[in-house]
Structures are given as structure tokens and as C-alpha cells.
Amino acid sequence: MLYNKLIITHYFLYSNLSSSLLSLFSFELSLFNILYALNYFSIQNPNNHRKRMNEAASSVVVGKVVDLVCGVAKKEISYVCNCSENVEKYKNEADKLSSMKGRVQQQIDLAKSKGEVLLEGVEEWMKKADGYTSKATQFTNGEDQEKCFHVCTLRRCSKTAIKKTFYLQQHQEAGKSFETCVSLPAQAPGFTDLYQRKNLEDIHTQKSTLKKIIRAIEDDTIQIVGINGLGGVGKTTLASEVAKEKKNEFAAVVFITVTQTVDAKIIQEKVRVAASRIMNGEKVLIVLDDVWEELKLEELGIPCGSEYMNCKILLTSRSRDVCAAMNAQKNISVNPLQEKEAWTLFERVVGKSEWDVTLKEVALKIVKECGGLPLFIQALGKALKDKEIRMWEVALRRLQAPVDGDVTYKKEGILQLKLSYDHLEDEVAKSCFLLCSMFPEDGNIGLKTLTHYGLALGIFNNPDSIHDTKDIVQLAVESLKSSFLLSPVDINIYSLVGFRLQQQEEELFKMHDLVRDMALFITFKGDDKFLVKSGKGLREWQPRSDVIKSYKKISLMENKICKLPNYEPDLPHLDTFLIQMNELSIVPDEFFRGMKELKVLDMRGNNISSLPQSLTQLTMLRLLDLSDNMSLSEISLLGGLSCLEILKLRRTGIINIPEEIGRLTNLRLLDIYSCGDLSYVTPGVLSKLTRLEELYVQLMTGDCNFLTELSELTLLKILHLRVWELHYIPKIETLIEFDIGPPGCALRLYKRCLEFSGYKCSWTVPIRKLIQLSELLTLSYIEDLDNILPDLYQEGFDELRYISLSYCENVRSLVKTCDLDGIQTSNESGPMKTKGKFFSYLEGIKLHRLNSLELLWDNPHQYISFCNLRSIKITDCPSLLKLFPISVAQGLVNLKLIEIMDCESLVNVISDGDEQTTGSEIELVKQDTNIVFSFDHIKLYYLPKLENFYSGPSIVKYPSLKSLLVSNCPSMTRESVALMIILQENMRRKGNFTMTEG
């Protein structure tokens, strides 16, 4: 029966297939043969039991196979029968995909027009869709179909159509989401993506500053770095360069321009994502540019502090104080460019490297007017690029013109800098700043001078004293320096005492040229109008009355003016007239009549021989400076200036202080110092000046009885007194600063200096009090002096910083320790029961020509400390045996200079206890040292008996030694060589040092 079924099936297939289905027939015939073989095998089995089992099994298997074959046959037949349908369905799905592709393409085009970022997979889906639709087109256009009917079987063609239809449907399903969304909103390019690096080659100022900033950013111990400097100096550029260079080292770089008006919400929004990344431990750089005031980082949502060192913060500000207030661990100042660097930058901006001679000359002058500020250089370079030389010349004339004229080419720089001025909150600082503009371009400005001008003009709200006023001005100047509106002056003339550098006179500072232009721009436009012609080389001044009438301040200082108008200028509002450092010899009598409101008159540094009568009309005058008019001798006329508070007559030709000066009862400062012909102070004059706070007097000759009147000056705080007879000095309880001694040149290295010179001195109670208060004590040619302590000090000397002794024949030691039982020091509170350490504040010692000096102190030495000593110089002390015992020398932690010359009895510098050993040498052993000295410089000259620098068994090292000079010390040869070896080791380790052996 099964066999018959197979025969029928086979027949049906055979009779209904065309010749094109021969392959299918062969497949089925093979199946028939297999089944027939199975049946034959069963029939031939001799075992009936197994025969029945095999028949049953064969029947089941054959039935399932037949069912499977029939199913396959039906499916294969359907491929053939439904070929056209399948192809048509394939075509329809291809059309659907093509339509979908078009819609997705529209979405893509729209997204690209918005600059949005395409979703991942969109472009790949479109690429595959293109391939699918392209193949479908080829197939349905007949090419593949033709192959199907003439080469392939209908079955294969139909099957291909079904398979490809499935793929098309699957691709459409995958692309459904792209019909509505193919992109994400575009993220704006970051700052570092857009910023173009600047060429800093040959611009060393900015290049070196950039390296400093990068080193600070790379330092793991530093979180906040401050960049500060003048407006337009290049702070933002350097911050941008850092951000660009280091961006790959951070997960994110956020650049925020803060400006004067801080919007905390905007900043919070900008740092929100970055803050999250910081909290997650990622490394982030946040740049806060143009910060004008302290920002609370935590309130802005910026994680900072030791827990978030992965967050680096870079600040730029015009104020050094702002960076300090925000706890910047590193503050880096940006300086203006040097002249050569400014020219290099200008050439790059204008795009020139080859210049016409005439044009280059103009261009160099233009660059000089930019003051080294890159912002201004670039603005001018862009404005003049490709312009004719005529326009360059016009620009130069306008740049060099006064700010009361056309400021077209300066305006951008001026307005940029004016922001710093506008941001100043202290009105005193603003007033001081504008006063500084009256000084010449690039000229030095003195703190005392500025203080005195401001005090006379009443801009300080009536402080209690001139000294207090100076403190106020100091704070204002520091504020202006912090904002880079003033800059310190590099002074080459310094005094050296124990390597302590101090300026001899008042503190000096200056203004940047463009900052000064900005200040003059303000004063010209404001109500308080200034006329400033200082340092212009003027030889005369002949103003038009109608032009100058409105001015309140006029500065003609540092010109060559030798003649003033021979009429009465109408200046009803003028309060300041500065004409110092000119060549005036005569001031017309009528000149000051029209200046009724004048408060400040500075005429120092001229050659005026007599005062004009109109000076008496200045009833409001508070400051008069006539210093350095060497021909001026008669000053009685000044007695009528009843409001005068500050009178300076230093280095004039006056021969006496007349009684008329006693009428100046409002006088707070009187300076009659360095008047070579002054020999007499009229009795009773000083005692009438009861408001005096500062007095400067020097008499080369004459009676000094007037000194007794100083006791009447209960407000006196500063006294500079150089006279021969000091025993007239009364007790003055109010002094905070003094320089007292015989006439002559004195270096004021400290605020309280006292000098005695004479064969016999009267150690009065007032003088002993001054000695006790002195920071610098100089004694010379005093016969009746055996020691310093206890002869001069009865209550210790904690104030003493520097002591100089010379030509005191009887001084045997500085300290007589056996007589110290009654001495008190302030090392502990209350009267001392036990002795404290003496000399512990001393910084410098200078001993010269002390023929009897054997020791610095006698035993015991446990009361001596030189922990702050920085230098010691000893010359021509023939009896000196040794300097320091080792117990004291070990405390010389700050001593940098030892210089000893012509001490013929000196055996060693540092001794081991009280022994006078010889022949010792310094042991150079590479092990832990017992003693380390911090000396930088050792100088030993003409010491014939010197055997050792140190005469003990301990191992000594000199790691800081920089220079060694040993000359004419014949007994010290071996130790000298050892010291040389130490010095050579230091040279190899540290670099350049000096070494000399004679």
C-alpha cells in the first residue's frame, strides 16, 4: 500500500512537472529508491518476529518521510506556482523601503541644517537601504527575472524574491525609529575646540610666564592658580593657551568669562556637568577669566578643597588681592612686553617683515606708545594694516598728543584700563591714583610726597597724625599695586647690613605710560580738572587766562622753565601748583595773587633767591616745599602763612630760623635738614610749634640750647637730629622714629638710629633711654667706655638690631657677664629673676679699631644668643683672640657673612669651649655631621696667627658656602685647603660660586 502511494505521488509529480523541473524529479526519485530499498530489506529478513517488527518500524519511518517529502514538495511547488506573486511582493516592499529611506533622508537633512549630531547607526542604515533598493530595482526591472526564466528555475527565482522580501521587511522594522528621530541636539563646540594657538616664539615674556603657569597646573599640590596683571597685558591669552595645551590631560575644560557683574546662576549652569564629573573623580580644568572680586567657589557649585584635588582652577584678574582672597596657592604676574618683543608681535599683526625705512621709523614709535600691552599692539596693528604711510603718521601724532586732544587711537586702551580704576572702592586710592598722574611719564613717585600732598588737600578725612596718614596712603598704594595701576620701582642703590636690603629714602613707585594716560583722561573730563605738562622740556610757561581758569591742579614739574608770567594769572579754583625741578631764579611778585585757594605749592629744586610778596596772599596754603633752592636765605615772610602745616626748607641757604616762624602754630612738619649755613635757631621758636609731629634739623655749627625746647613738643613722633651737642636732649616719651647723632651722612637702615662720637660722653637719663630704644647703635671715639653691657644698658636691649663700634680704645669686651646680675630683659614677663639671652635680636655687628678688644664677652656664655645674626665684620682689632665658642656658634643659624681683617692675635674663629688648640683640621667624612654652619661667605684677610677656622674634634659641614676668600693667613694652610675642598663640592652640586686663596 505504501509502495503504491509513493508510485502515485511520483506519478503525479512527474505528470505535472514540466521539463524545467527535472532536478526536482531527480530529488524525489532518489527518495523513492531509498524507501524501496528499505522495504526490500524488510521482506528478505528470514526472522518472522523481526520481520513483523521491521515492517512496523519501516511503516512508521516511511510514513513520516512521505509526509515530509509531501510538505517539501508542496512548498517547492508553491515557489514555482507563486513566483509572480512573490516577485510583486518583493517589489512592493522595495518601494516601501525606498519611501522610508526618503523620509529618513529628510530627517537627516533637517538635522544637518541645525548642526545636530546624527544618531549612531543612522548612516549605516541608510547605506544598507541604498543597497537593498538598488538590488531590488535591478531585480524587478527584468534583468534578474530574465535570468530566472532562462537560466535558473522558477523555484529559485521565487525563493530569492521571498528571501529578499524578508530582508526588506526586517530593514524597515529596524528603521522605523529613524522616521521620527535621527539626531541629538548639537553640542556647541568647546572653547578649546575653537581657540587658535598664538605664536609666542621670540616673545619671551609671555612664553616664560606660560611655562610658569603650566608648571603650577601640573603641580599636584596646587589646586588654584592665579594669573594677574594690567588690563590688556595678555592674561586671557595665556589662560587660553594653557587650556588648549593641557586639554587632553583633562576629562573636561570649562572656560567662563566672569566680568564685573557676576551672575552666579549662569556660572552654576555652565559648571553643572563639570561639577558632576569632578564628584565622580574625573580630572577637570575650570578657567574663571576676568575675575573682579572674590568668588565663593562652593556657592558657584564648583567642588574644591583637599577632597577634590582632581579639580584645577585657573583665575585671571587685574587684582593680585582678588587671587589671594580666593586662596590661589600660586600667583603669577604677567608683565608688559619688552620693546623688542612688542615689535615682533606688531610685525606679525600687520603681516610685514620687510619695511620701508621711513615707515619703520614711524612704526617703531607707534609700538613704543603701546607700552608693551599686547591688546593695544594688536588693535593698532589691525587698524593700520595695509594703510598708507600718511595714515601711520596721523596715528603717531594722535598717540603722542595730550589726552585733552584727539584720543581716537588710544581710546580702546584707555577704556580698557579705566575699568580697573572704576572698580576701585576706596575713594582715597582713587584720589591718590589721580595725584600720581601729575608726575612725569615714567617718573618716580615717593610715598612721603604723595602723603604730604594728600594731607594738605584734605583727602584723608582728618587722620590723627602724619604717621597715621602715611599708613593710609601705604594701604591705598598697595591696593593700586595689586590692581597694577601702580608698579614698584627697581632701585639699584641699596644699603647692605647683614644682607638686609632697604632703600635709603622713601618708598618709590611709578605709573605705566598708558595707565597715566588713562588717569589724565579722567582728570581732563572730570570736574577736578588737571593741567599736566610735567617732563615736557618746556622753557617757559605763558598760559592764556581764559584757557586755564577752570583748572584745579597744575603740574609743570621737571621742565626747564626759567621764567613765569609777569602778571597775575586768574586761577580762582587752583589748589595745587607743582613747579619743582625747573630753572627758576625769580618768581614775579604778583604771580600768586590770583591763587587764593592754593593749598599745595611745591617749588623745590629751582634756584630761587628771594620769595615773592604775593606769597603772603596764600592764606589757605598748607604745604610749601622750597627745598634745594640753595640761594634762598631769607624766610621771615613765611610767618604770615598761618594755615601752613608742612614746611620744607631742606638744602636751602638759610642761616637762621627767625622768630616769625614761631607764628606758624599749625605747623605739623618742619624740615630744616642739610642746610649747610644754618647755625642758629631763635630761642622760643620751637616751643611755640606745639603741633609739630615731625622735625628734621641739622646744624653744622652753632648753639644747641634750642634742643631743651623739644620737651614742649608733646605730639612729636619723628625726630631726625644731627648736631654736635647731644647732652641738651630732653626726655621725649612720644618718639616712634628717630635718627640722632653728629652732623654727617647717615644711612637710615632702621627706624630708630643713634650715633655717638666724641672722646667723652655724658650718659644722661634721656640718652640712656634713647640707647635702650635704638635699633641701630653707632659708637666711635669714646674713651670712657669699657663695654656695652652693662655700662650702657641697665634694662636689657631687646630693640637692638645692629651695633657698630670704632676707635673706642678702652673697650675690652662687648659684654661683661660677671656684672649681669642686675640686668633685666623682656624675654619673660615681669622683672627677671634669672637672666635671659642677650643679643638674640641682633642682625649685624661691625667692630673696627678696638685696640683693647680681646673677647666679645667674658665667661660664662650661656646668656648669649646670636640666633638672628646675619653678618659680622671685624677689622683692626689687634688683641682679639677668638670670636665664638662652639656652643654659641651652633646657634648662628642665620649668619651669612663672616669678614675678619687685620686681627694679628686671632688664633681661631670658632673655638671648642675655652681651649686654644692649634693644628686642627676639618674632618671631611661622608657621615652624619655633628655641626652644620649656614655661612654663605667667609672672608679672612691678614691674620698671621690664625690656625683654624674651627678648633675642635666635631665633624663640620658648610652646605651653603658660596664664596671663600683666604688671604695672608700663613698658619691656616691645611684647613684652608679643606675649606676649598668643601667649596668645590658645593660648586659641583649647586653651580656658580667664588673661591679665592692668597
Residue pairs with C-beta under 8 A, 6 or more apart in sequence:
2 35
2 39
2 59
2 62
2 63
2 66
3 35
3 36
3 39
5 66
6 32
6 35
6 36
6 66
9 28
9 66
9 69
9 70
9 73
10 28
10 29
10 32
13 24
13 25
13 28
13 73
14 25
17 24
17 25
20 153
20 154
21 80
21 153
21 155
23 153
24 73
24 76
24 155
28 69
28 73
31 65
31 69
35 62
35 65
35 66
38 58
38 61
38 62
39 58
39 62
41 54
42 51
42 54
42 55
42 58
43 51
45 51
45 54
76 155
79 86
79 154
79 155
79 156
79 158
79 159
79 162
80 153
80 154
80 155
80 158
82 158
83 148
83 154
83 155
83 157
83 158
83 161
86 158
86 161
86 162
86 165
87 139
87 140
87 145
87 157
87 158
87 161
89 161
89 162
89 165
90 136
90 139
90 140
90 161
90 162
90 164
90 165
90 168
91 136
91 140
93 136
93 165
93 168
93 169
93 172
94 132
94 133
94 136
94 137
94 140
94 168
96 168
96 172
97 129
97 132
97 133
97 136
97 168
97 171
97 172
98 129
98 133
100 129
100 172
100 175
100 179
101 126
101 129
101 130
101 133
101 175
103 179
104 122
104 125
104 126
104 129
104 175
104 178
104 179
104 182
105 126
107 178
107 179
107 180
107 181
107 182
107 183
108 118
108 122
108 126
108 182
108 183
111 118
111 182
111 183
112 118
114 183
114 186
115 186
116 183
116 184
116 185
116 186
117 183
117 184
117 185
117 186
117 187
118 182
118 183
119 178
119 181
119 182
119 183
119 184
122 178
122 182
122 183
125 171
125 174
125 175
125 178
128 171
129 171
129 175
132 164
132 167
132 168
132 171
135 164
136 164
136 168
138 144
139 145
139 160
139 161
139 164
144 157
144 160
145 157
148 154
148 156
148 157
148 160
149 157
190 253
190 255
191 240
191 243
191 253
191 254
191 255
192 243
192 244
192 247
192 253
192 255
195 240
195 243
195 244
197 241
197 244
197 245
198 237
198 241
199 348
200 206
200 207
200 210
200 241
201 207
202 341
202 344
203 337
203 341
203 344
203 345
204 338
204 341
205 335
205 336
205 337
205 338
205 341
206 234
206 237
206 238
206 334
206 337
206 341
206 374
209 238
209 332
209 334
209 335
210 238
210 241
210 242
212 332
213 225
213 227
213 238
213 239
213 242
213 314
213 332
214 242
214 245
214 246
216 222
216 225
216 329
216 330
216 332
217 225
217 242
217 246
217 285
217 312
217 314
219 330
220 309
221 329
222 329
222 330
223 304
223 305
223 308
223 309
223 311
223 312
223 313
223 329
224 304
224 313
224 314
224 315
224 326
224 327
224 328
224 329
224 330
225 312
225 313
225 314
225 315
225 328
225 329
225 330
225 332
226 315
226 316
226 317
226 320
226 322
226 323
226 324
226 326
226 328
226 330
226 331
226 332
227 235
227 238
227 239
227 314
227 315
227 316
227 317
227 323
227 332
227 334
228 235
228 316
228 317
228 318
228 319
228 320
228 322
228 323
228 331
228 332
228 333
228 334
228 484
229 235
229 318
229 333
229 334
229 335
229 484
230 318
230 334
230 336
230 373
230 417
230 420
230 484
230 485
230 512
230 515
231 318
231 373
231 375
231 416
231 417
231 419
231 420
231 484
232 373
232 374
232 375
232 376
232 413
232 416
232 417
232 514
233 334
233 335
233 336
233 372
233 373
233 374
233 375
233 484
234 334
234 373
234 374
234 375
235 289
235 316
235 317
235 318
235 334
236 289
236 290
236 316
237 374
238 316
238 334
239 255
239 287
239 289
239 314
239 316
240 255
240 287
242 287
242 314
243 253
243 255
243 285
243 287
243 314
246 253
246 285
247 253
247 285
249 283
250 283
250 284
250 285
250 312
251 277
251 282
251 283
251 284
252 273
252 274
252 277
252 282
252 284
252 285
253 284
253 285
253 286
253 287
254 270
254 271
254 274
254 284
254 285
254 286
254 287
255 287
255 289
256 267
256 270
256 271
256 286
256 287
256 288
256 289
257 289
257 290
258 267
258 288
258 289
258 290
258 291
258 292
258 295
259 290
259 292
260 292
260 419
260 423
262 292
262 293
262 295
264 299
264 300
267 300
267 301
268 300
268 301
271 286
271 300
271 301
271 302
272 301
274 284
274 286
275 301
275 302
275 303
277 284
278 284
278 303
278 308
278 310
278 311
279 303
279 308
281 310
282 310
283 310
283 311
283 312
284 310
284 311
284 312
285 312
285 313
285 314
286 302
286 311
286 312
286 313
286 314
287 313
287 314
287 316
288 295
288 313
288 314
288 315
288 316
289 316
290 316
290 317
291 315
291 316
291 317
291 322
291 323
291 326
292 317
292 318
292 319
292 322
292 423
293 322
294 322
294 325
294 326
295 326
297 304
297 313
297 326
298 304
302 311
302 313
303 311
304 311
304 313
315 322
315 323
315 326
315 328
317 323
318 419
318 420
318 423
318 483
318 484
319 482
319 483
319 484
320 331
320 333
320 481
320 482
320 483
320 484
321 479
321 482
321 483
323 331
324 331
333 484
335 372
336 342
336 371
336 372
336 373
336 512
337 345
337 372
337 373
337 374
337 377
338 372
339 367
339 368
339 372
341 372
342 367
342 368
342 370
342 372
342 377
343 364
343 367
345 374
345 377
345 378
345 381
346 363
346 366
346 367
346 370
346 377
346 380
346 381
347 353
349 377
349 378
349 381
349 382
349 385
350 363
350 381
350 384
350 385
351 385
355 363
356 389
358 389
359 389
359 392
362 389
362 392
362 393
362 396
363 392
365 396
365 400
366 380
366 384
366 392
366 395
366 396
366 399
367 377
369 396
369 399
369 400
369 513
370 376
370 377
370 380
370 413
370 514
371 413
371 512
371 513
371 514
373 413
373 514
375 412
375 413
375 416
376 412
376 413
376 416
376 514
379 412
379 413
380 395
380 409
383 395
383 409
384 391
384 392
384 395
395 409
398 405
398 406
398 407
398 408
398 409
398 410
399 409
399 410
401 407
402 520
403 410
403 414
403 517
403 520
403 521
403 524
404 520
404 524
407 414
407 521
410 514
410 517
413 514
413 517
413 518
414 514
414 517
414 518
414 521
417 514
417 515
417 518
418 518
418 521
418 522
420 483
420 484
420 485
421 430
421 433
421 485
421 518
421 519
421 522
423 483
424 430
424 433
424 479
424 480
424 483
426 476
426 479
428 454
428 459
428 460
428 472
428 473
428 476
429 476
429 479
429 480
431 454
431 457
431 459
432 450
432 454
432 459
432 473
432 476
432 477
432 480
433 480
433 485
433 486
433 519
434 519
434 522
434 523
434 528
434 530
435 450
435 453
435 454
435 457
436 445
436 450
436 486
436 511
436 516
436 519
437 511
437 516
437 519
437 520
437 523
437 530
437 532
438 530
438 532
438 534
438 553
438 555
438 557
438 576
438 578
439 445
439 511
439 534
439 555
439 557
440 534
440 535
440 557
440 558
441 513
441 516
441 534
441 535
442 510
442 513
443 510
443 534
443 535
443 558
444 489
444 508
444 509
444 510
445 486
445 508
445 509
445 510
445 511
446 505
446 506
446 507
446 508
447 470
447 473
447 474
447 477
447 506
447 507
447 508
447 509
448 470
448 506
449 506
450 473
450 477
451 466
451 469
451 470
451 473
452 466
452 623
452 646
452 669
453 576
453 600
453 623
454 460
454 469
454 473
455 466
455 469
455 622
455 623
455 645
455 646
456 599
456 600
456 622
456 623
456 645
456 646
457 575
457 576
457 599
457 600
457 622
458 599
460 469
460 472
460 473
463 469
463 472
465 693
465 715
465 717
466 668
466 669
466 693
466 694
466 717
467 693
467 717
467 718
467 736
467 737
474 507
477 486
477 507
477 509
480 486
481 487
481 488
481 509
484 512
484 515
485 511
485 515
486 509
486 510
486 511
486 515
487 509
487 510
487 511
487 512
488 508
488 509
489 508
489 509
489 510
491 503
491 508
493 503
493 504
494 501
494 502
494 503
494 504
495 501
495 502
495 504
495 747
495 749
497 747
497 749
497 802
497 843
497 844
497 871
498 802
498 843
498 844
498 869
498 870
498 871
498 896
498 897
499 870
499 871
499 896
499 897
499 936
500 749
500 843
500 844
500 870
502 749
504 747
504 748
511 519
520 530
520 532
523 529
523 530
523 532
523 553
524 530
528 552
528 553
529 550
529 551
529 552
529 553
530 551
530 552
530 553
530 554
530 555
531 548
531 551
531 553
531 554
531 555
532 554
532 555
533 541
533 555
533 556
533 559
534 555
534 556
534 557
534 558
534 559
534 578
535 557
535 558
535 559
536 559
537 559
537 560
538 556
538 559
538 560
538 561
539 559
539 560
539 561
539 562
540 561
540 562
540 563
541 556
541 559
541 561
541 564
541 565
542 565
543 565
543 569
545 569
545 570
548 554
548 569
548 571
549 570
549 571
549 572
549 573
550 573
551 571
551 573
551 574
552 573
552 574
552 575
552 576
553 574
553 575
553 576
553 577
553 578
554 571
554 574
554 576
554 577
554 578
555 576
555 578
556 578
556 579
556 582
557 578
557 579
557 580
557 581
557 582
557 602
558 580
558 581
558 582
559 581
559 582
560 582
560 583
561 579
561 582
561 583
561 584
562 582
562 583
562 584
562 585
563 584
563 586
564 579
564 584
564 587
564 588
564 591
565 588
565 591
566 588
566 590
567 588
567 590
568 590
568 591
568 593
568 594
568 614
569 591
569 594
569 595
570 594
571 594
571 595
572 594
572 596
572 597
573 597
574 595
574 597
574 598
575 597
575 598
575 599
575 600
576 598
576 599
576 600
577 595
577 598
577 600
577 601
577 602
578 600
578 602
579 602
579 603
579 606
580 602
580 603
580 604
580 605
580 606
580 625
581 604
581 605
581 606
582 605
582 606
583 606
583 607
584 603
584 606
584 607
584 608
585 606
585 607
585 608
585 609
585 631
586 608
586 609
586 610
587 603
587 608
587 611
587 612
588 612
588 614
589 612
589 613
589 614
590 612
590 614
591 612
591 614
592 598
592 612
592 614
592 615
592 617
592 618
593 614
593 617
595 617
595 618
596 617
596 618
596 619
596 620
597 620
598 618
598 620
598 621
599 620
599 621
599 622
599 623
600 621
600 622
600 623
601 618
601 621
601 623
601 624
601 625
602 623
602 625
603 624
603 625
603 626
603 629
604 625
604 626
604 627
604 628
604 629
604 648
605 627
605 628
605 629
606 628
606 629
607 629
607 630
607 631
608 626
608 629
608 631
608 632
609 629
609 631
609 632
609 633
610 632
610 634
611 626
611 632
611 634
611 635
611 637
611 638
613 637
615 637
615 638
615 641
616 637
616 640
616 641
618 641
619 641
619 642
619 643
620 643
621 641
621 643
621 644
622 643
622 644
622 645
622 646
623 644
623 645
623 646
624 638
624 641
624 644
624 646
624 647
624 648
625 646
625 648
626 632
626 635
626 648
626 649
626 652
627 648
627 649
627 650
627 651
627 652
627 671
628 650
628 651
628 652
629 652
629 653
630 651
630 652
630 653
631 653
632 649
632 652
632 653
632 654
633 652
633 653
633 654
633 655
633 677
634 654
635 649
635 652
635 654
635 658
635 660
635 661
636 658
636 660
637 660
638 644
638 647
638 660
638 661
638 664
639 658
639 660
639 661
639 662
639 663
639 664
640 660
640 663
641 664
642 663
642 664
642 665
642 666
643 666
644 664
644 666
644 667
645 666
645 667
645 668
645 669
646 667
646 668
646 669
647 661
647 664
647 667
647 669
647 670
647 671
648 669
648 671
649 671
649 672
649 675
650 671
650 672
650 673
650 674
650 675
650 696
651 673
651 674
651 675
652 675
653 675
653 677
654 672
654 675
654 677
654 678
655 677
655 678
655 679
655 680
656 678
656 679
656 680
656 681
656 682
657 672
657 678
657 680
657 681
657 682
657 685
658 682
658 685
659 682
659 684
659 685
661 670
661 682
661 685
661 689
662 682
662 684
662 685
662 688
662 689
663 688
664 689
665 688
665 689
665 690
665 691
666 691
667 689
667 691
667 692
668 691
668 692
668 693
668 694
669 692
669 693
669 694
669 695
670 689
670 692
670 694
670 695
670 696
671 694
671 696
672 678
672 696
672 697
672 698
673 696
673 697
673 698
673 720
673 722
674 698
675 698
676 700
678 698
678 699
678 700
678 702
679 699
679 700
679 701
679 702
680 702
680 703
681 697
681 699
681 702
681 706
683 705
683 706
683 709
684 709
685 706
685 709
686 692
686 695
686 706
686 709
686 710
686 712
686 713
687 709
687 712
687 713
689 713
690 712
690 713
690 714
690 715
691 715
692 713
692 715
692 716
693 715
693 716
693 717
693 718
694 716
694 717
694 718
694 719
695 710
695 713
695 716
695 718
695 719
695 720
695 721
696 720
697 720
697 721
697 722
697 723
698 720
698 721
698 722
698 723
698 743
699 722
699 723
699 724
699 743
700 743
701 724
704 723
704 724
704 725
704 728
705 728
707 721
707 723
707 725
707 728
707 729
707 730
708 728
708 730
710 716
710 719
710 729
710 730
710 732
711 730
711 731
711 732
713 732
714 734
715 734
716 732
716 734
716 735
717 734
717 735
717 736
717 737
718 735
718 736
718 737
718 738
719 732
719 735
719 737
719 738
719 739
719 740
720 738
720 739
720 740
721 729
721 738
721 739
721 740
721 741
722 739
722 740
722 741
722 742
722 743
722 744
722 746
723 742
723 743
724 742
724 743
726 740
726 741
726 742
726 756
726 767
727 762
727 764
727 767
729 740
729 764
729 766
729 767
729 770
730 766
731 765
731 766
731 769
732 766
735 752
735 773
736 751
737 751
737 752
738 751
738 752
738 753
738 754
738 770
738 773
739 746
739 748
739 752
739 753
740 753
740 754
740 755
740 770
741 753
741 754
741 755
741 756
741 757
741 778
742 755
742 756
742 757
742 758
746 753
746 755
749 776
749 802
750 775
750 776
750 801
750 802
751 775
752 773
752 774
752 775
752 776
752 799
753 774
753 775
753 776
753 778
754 770
754 771
754 774
754 776
754 777
754 778
755 777
755 778
755 779
755 780
756 778
756 779
756 780
756 782
757 778
757 779
757 780
757 781
757 782
758 781
758 782
759 781
759 782
759 783
760 782
760 783
760 784
761 767
761 782
761 784
761 785
763 792
768 792
768 794
771 777
771 792
771 793
771 797
772 793
772 794
772 795
772 796
772 797
772 799
773 799
774 799
774 800
775 799
775 800
775 801
775 802
776 801
776 802
776 803
776 804
777 800
777 802
777 803
777 804
778 803
778 804
779 785
779 803
779 804
779 805
779 806
779 808
780 804
780 805
780 806
780 807
780 808
781 806
781 807
781 808
782 808
783 808
783 809
783 810
784 810
785 791
785 792
785 808
785 810
785 811
786 810
786 811
786 812
786 816
787 811
787 812
787 813
787 814
787 815
787 816
788 803
788 805
788 811
788 814
788 815
789 797
789 814
789 815
789 816
789 820
789 823
789 838
790 816
790 819
790 820
790 822
790 823
791 816
793 823
794 822
794 823
795 823
795 824
795 825
796 823
796 824
796 825
796 826
796 827
796 836
796 838
797 838
798 825
798 826
798 827
798 840
798 841
799 841
800 839
800 841
800 842
801 841
801 842
801 843
801 844
802 842
802 843
802 844
802 845
802 846
803 814
803 842
803 844
803 845
803 846
804 845
804 846
804 847
804 848
805 811
805 814
805 846
805 847
805 848
805 850
806 846
806 847
806 848
806 849
806 850
807 848
807 849
807 850
808 850
809 850
809 851
809 852
810 852
811 850
811 852
811 853
812 852
812 853
812 854
812 855
813 853
813 854
813 855
813 856
813 857
813 858
814 856
814 857
815 838
815 839
815 856
815 857
815 858
815 863
815 864
816 857
816 858
817 857
817 858
817 859
817 860
817 861
817 863
817 864
818 858
820 835
820 838
820 863
821 835
823 832
823 835
824 831
824 832
825 832
825 835
825 836
825 837
825 838
827 836
827 837
827 840
828 836
835 863
836 863
837 863
837 864
837 865
838 863
838 864
838 865
839 864
839 865
839 866
839 869
840 865
840 866
840 867
840 868
841 868
842 866
842 868
842 869
843 868
843 869
843 870
843 871
844 869
844 870
844 871
844 872
845 869
845 871
845 872
845 873
845 874
846 872
846 873
846 874
847 853
847 873
847 874
847 875
847 877
848 873
848 874
848 875
848 876
848 877
849 875
849 876
849 877
850 876
850 877
850 880
851 877
851 878
851 879
852 879
853 877
853 879
853 880
854 879
854 880
854 881
855 880
855 881
855 882
856 883
856 884
857 864
859 914
861 885
861 887
861 888
862 887
864 888
865 888
865 891
866 884
866 888
866 891
866 892
866 895
867 891
867 892
867 893
867 894
868 894
869 892
869 894
869 895
870 894
870 895
870 896
870 897
871 895
871 896
871 897
871 898
871 899
872 883
872 895
872 897
872 898
872 899
873 897
873 899
873 900
874 880
874 883
874 899
874 900
874 901
874 903
875 899
875 900
875 901
875 902
875 903
876 901
876 902
876 903
877 902
877 903
878 902
878 903
878 904
878 905
879 905
880 903
880 905
880 906
881 905
881 906
881 907
881 916
882 906
882 907
882 908
882 909
882 910
882 911
882 916
883 900
883 906
883 909
883 910
884 892
884 909
884 910
884 911
885 910
885 911
885 912
885 913
885 914
886 910
886 911
886 912
886 913
886 931
886 950
886 952
886 954
887 913
889 910
889 931
889 933
889 950
890 931
892 933
892 934
892 935
893 934
894 934
895 933
895 934
895 935
896 934
896 935
896 936
896 937
896 960
897 935
897 936
897 937
897 939
898 909
898 935
898 937
898 938
898 939
899 937
899 939
900 906
900 909
900 939
900 940
900 941
900 943
901 939
901 940
901 941
901 942
901 943
902 941
902 942
902 943
903 943
904 942
904 943
904 944
904 945
905 945
906 943
906 945
906 946
907 916
907 918
907 945
907 946
907 947
907 948
907 951
908 916
908 917
908 946
908 947
908 948
908 949
908 950
908 951
909 940
909 946
909 948
909 949
909 950
910 949
910 950
910 951
910 952
911 917
911 950
911 951
911 952
912 950
912 951
912 952
912 953
912 954
913 952
915 951
916 951
917 948
917 951
917 952
918 947
918 948
918 951
919 947
919 948
920 947
920 948
920 950
920 951
920 952
920 953
920 975
921 948
921 974
921 975
921 978
922 949
922 950
922 956
922 975
922 978
922 979
922 982
923 955
923 956
924 978
924 981
924 982
925 955
927 955
929 955
929 956
929 957
930 954
930 955
930 956
931 950
931 954
931 955
931 956
931 957
932 956
932 957
932 958
932 959
933 956
933 957
933 958
933 960
934 959
934 960
935 958
935 960
935 961
936 960
936 961
936 962
936 963
937 961
937 962
937 963
937 964
938 949
938 961
938 963
938 964
938 965
938 966
938 979
939 963
939 964
939 965
940 946
940 949
940 965
940 966
940 967
940 969
940 972
941 965
941 967
941 968
941 969
942 967
942 968
942 969
943 968
943 969
943 972
944 968
944 969
944 970
944 971
945 971
946 969
946 971
946 972
947 971
947 972
947 975
948 972
948 975
949 972
949 975
949 979
950 956
957 982
958 979
958 982
958 983
958 986
959 986
960 986
961 979
961 982
961 983
961 986
961 993
962 986
962 993
962 994
963 983
963 993
963 994
963 995
963 996
964 979
964 980
964 983
964 994
964 995
964 996
964 997
965 994
965 996
965 997
965 998
966 972
966 976
966 979
966 996
966 997
966 998
967 996
967 997
967 998
968 998
969 976
976 997
980 995
980 997
983 993
983 995
984 995
986 993
987 993
987 995
